[in-house]
Amino acid sequence: MGTLDDKVAIITGSGSGVGRGIALALAKEGAAIGVIDINDAGADETVALIEAAGGRALTVHCDIRRSAEVDAAVSSVVEAFGNVDILVNNAQGARGQVPFEEITDEDLDLVFQAGPIGAVYFMRAAFPYLKDGYGRVINVRSGAEQIPLPGMGAYIAAKGAIGGVTRIAAREWGQYGITVNSIAPAAMTDAAKGYFDANPDKLEAVMAGMSLKRFGDAEADAGRAVAFLAGPDASYITGTTVSVDGGGAFYS
Ligand SMILES: NC(=O)c1ccc[n+]([C@@H]2O[C@H](COP(=O)([O-])OP(=O)(O)OC[C@H]3O[C@@H](n4cnc5c(N)ncnc54)[C@H](O)[C@@H]3O)[C@@H](O)[C@H]2O)c1
């Protein structure tokens, strides 16, 4: 028996990294998973890992920047598994480090569309199912907002917007029994490794600011925190952000 038996979860960007860790954690609690990504090979690998662990999952190709694709993705998951009980907006596009004054229009389009705008598309499309069912939304922010990490201006602006989306949806949807929260993770994913490989000095600085002196694990840390927020023990928690980053950044 898992805490999420008979539940259905959509997890964007779960073809790798933190999203895959969240998918594995929720699947091991019994949820069927819609694995949403533009990276089909990565999504298929996540599905294979879930099935090998005895769970149920489906690859759904979807670019979260396209609302028609988002609507179709939600329909595919409903068709396969019958409902959407849990939505995790994890996918985030971004270019690497860019000095603030050199942020381009394309940088802004990418971070907002493949971030908060995509999250709103999914929340809008999933609302009828969240409303009539169990109703949990977990968005993924970043401690980079709080530190804030230089060179990540566009990304930080988009992550801040996800915080706003989380709070207003929590306020408006509380009447329907839907909770909306965020996590701010730190996990040594391929994306994080790429960043630190390109900026070796930053790893030391980030570790120095991390209260617990280790990097997180996508499944054991971020995934388990989302399993808690999606589970029965978190039914009275909404509108908040949980740092799952070893005490690297504190939200006030
Ligand atoms: N890794 C960390 O330490 C860390 C720290 C803070 C915040 N985060 C956040 O956690 C989340 C996952 O980060 P990660 O490190 O696992 O990165 P990642 O790059 O490994 O994963 C992102 C996934 O999203 C997918 N994706 C990107 N654009 C998409 C789009 N338009 N449509 C559909 N899918 C798309 C990618 O293909 C990829 O599978 C992001 O929101 C990131 O901002 C991560």
The ligand as an SDF file (V2000), in Angstrom:
LIG
                    3D

 44 48  0  0  0  0  0  0  0  0999 V2000
   19.1100   20.6080  -10.2640 N   0  0  0  0  0  0  0  0  0  0  0  0
   19.0820   21.5480   -9.3410 C   0  0  0  0  0  0  0  0  0  0  0  0
   19.9230   21.6220   -8.4300 O   0  0  0  0  0  0  0  0  0  0  0  0
   17.9890   22.5800   -9.3670 C   0  0  0  0  0  0  0  0  0  0  0  0
   18.0850   23.6850   -8.5190 C   0  0  0  0  0  0  0  0  0  0  0  0
   17.0550   24.5910   -8.4900 C   0  0  0  0  0  0  0  0  0  0  0  0
   15.9330   24.4150   -9.2890 C   0  0  0  0  0  0  0  0  0  0  0  0
   15.8760   23.3430  -10.1280 N   0  0  0  0  0  0  0  0  0  0  0  0
   14.6730   23.1960  -10.9660 C   0  0  0  0  0  0  0  0  0  0  0  0
   14.3050   21.8280  -11.0450 O   0  0  0  0  0  0  0  0  0  0  0  0
   13.7120   21.5630  -12.3130 C   0  0  0  0  0  0  0  0  0  0  0  0
   14.4330   20.4300  -13.0050 C   0  0  0  0  0  0  0  0  0  0  0  0
   15.8050   20.7550  -13.1190 O   0  0  0  0  0  0  0  0  0  0  0  0
   16.8880   19.6720  -13.5720 P   0  0  0  0  0  0  0  0  0  0  0  0
   18.1590   20.0370  -12.9280 O   0  0  0  0  0  0  0  0  0  0  0  0
   16.3360   18.3250  -13.3670 O   0  0  0  0  0  0  0  0  0  0  0  0
   17.0050   20.0240  -15.1210 O   0  0  0  0  0  0  0  0  0  0  0  0
   16.9690   19.0790  -16.4020 P   0  0  0  0  0  0  0  0  0  0  0  0
   17.4150   19.9510  -17.5360 O   0  0  0  0  0  0  0  0  0  0  0  0
   17.6880   17.8010  -16.1400 O   0  0  0  0  0  0  0  0  0  0  0  0
   15.4250   18.7310  -16.5680 O   0  0  0  0  0  0  0  0  0  0  0  0
   14.5340   19.5490  -17.2270 C   0  0  0  0  0  0  0  0  0  0  0  0
   13.6460   18.6750  -18.0930 C   0  0  0  0  0  0  0  0  0  0  0  0
   12.6460   19.5230  -18.6680 O   0  0  0  0  0  0  0  0  0  0  0  0
   12.5400   19.1970  -20.0450 C   0  0  0  0  0  0  0  0  0  0  0  0
   12.0800   20.3680  -20.7900 N   0  0  0  0  0  0  0  0  0  0  0  0
   12.7570   21.5200  -21.0280 C   0  0  0  0  0  0  0  0  0  0  0  0
   12.0130   22.3330  -21.7850 N   0  0  0  0  0  0  0  0  0  0  0  0
   10.8350   21.7020  -22.0230 C   0  0  0  0  0  0  0  0  0  0  0  0
    9.6750   22.0280  -22.7440 C   0  0  0  0  0  0  0  0  0  0  0  0
    9.5660   23.2010  -23.4130 N   0  0  0  0  0  0  0  0  0  0  0  0
    8.6480   21.1540  -22.7760 N   0  0  0  0  0  0  0  0  0  0  0  0
    8.7380   19.9490  -22.1420 C   0  0  0  0  0  0  0  0  0  0  0  0
    9.8280   19.5790  -21.4420 N   0  0  0  0  0  0  0  0  0  0  0  0
   10.8780   20.4460  -21.3850 C   0  0  0  0  0  0  0  0  0  0  0  0
   13.9380   18.7760  -20.4680 C   0  0  0  0  0  0  0  0  0  0  0  0
   13.9390   17.9990  -21.6640 O   0  0  0  0  0  0  0  0  0  0  0  0
   14.3980   17.9980  -19.2490 C   0  0  0  0  0  0  0  0  0  0  0  0
   14.0490   16.6280  -19.3220 O   0  0  0  0  0  0  0  0  0  0  0  0
   13.7390   22.8880  -13.0870 C   0  0  0  0  0  0  0  0  0  0  0  0
   12.5180   23.5770  -12.8760 O   0  0  0  0  0  0  0  0  0  0  0  0
   14.8760   23.6400  -12.4150 C   0  0  0  0  0  0  0  0  0  0  0  0
   14.7390   25.0310  -12.5570 O   0  0  0  0  0  0  0  0  0  0  0  0
   16.8710   22.4260  -10.1940 C   0  0  0  0  0  0  0  0  0  0  0  0
  1  2  1  0
  2  3  2  0
  2  4  1  0
  4  5  1  0
  4 44  2  0
  5  6  2  0
  6  7  1  0
  7  8  2  0
  8  9  1  0
  8 44  1  0
  9 10  1  0
  9 42  1  0
 10 11  1  0
 11 12  1  0
 11 40  1  0
 12 13  1  0
 13 14  1  0
 14 15  2  0
 14 16  1  0
 14 17  1  0
 17 18  1  0
 18 19  2  0
 18 20  1  0
 18 21  1  0
 21 22  1  0
 22 23  1  0
 23 24  1  0
 23 38  1  0
 24 25  1  0
 25 26  1  0
 25 36  1  0
 26 27  1  0
 26 35  1  0
 27 28  2  0
 28 29  1  0
 29 30  1  0
 29 35  2  0
 30 31  1  0
 30 32  2  0
 32 33  1  0
 33 34  2  0
 34 35  1  0
 36 37  1  0
 36 38  1  0
 38 39  1  0
 40 41  1  0
 40 42  1  0
 42 43  1  0
M  CHG  2   8   1  16  -1
M  END
$$$$
